[in-house]
Amino acid sequence: MKLEKCCYCGDMTDMPFQCNYCKDFFCPEHRLPEEHRCVKLTLIRARKFGERRVIRDGGTGKKSFLRRFFGR
């Protein structure tokens, strides 16, 4: 077994976890990207949100359900 130092808290761990995003090693407590405040995760999420833009123009000329229902 190889001892690794957690990049977040500095504790030595005999079972290190490597982050899929930043590729650093972490202890079991900080293994998740959210737990060690992974910088790469926020960049990847920002990129994905940019690709999936939500278009809220009301459709193709039809009134929305609420407008049809309430008659406005």
C-alpha positions, 0 to 999 in steps of 0.5 A, a space after each residue: 500500500 502506498 501512503 498519500 497525503 490528502 491535498 485538502 486537509 493534509 492527512 496521510 491516508 493508506 487508501 487515497 482517492 483520486 479526483 476524476 476532475 483535478 487528478 489530485 489525491 484525497 482522503 475518504 472524507 474529502 474524496 468527492 469533488 464537492 467536499 474538496 471544493 474542486 476547481 475543475 468541477 465548477 469549470 466543467 459545470 459552467 461549460 455544461 450549463 452554457 451548452 444547454 441553454 433553456 429557451 423560454 420564448 413560449 413555443 411556436 406562436 401558441 399560448 402557454 398552458 397557463 395563459 390558455 387556462 386563465 385566458 390572459 
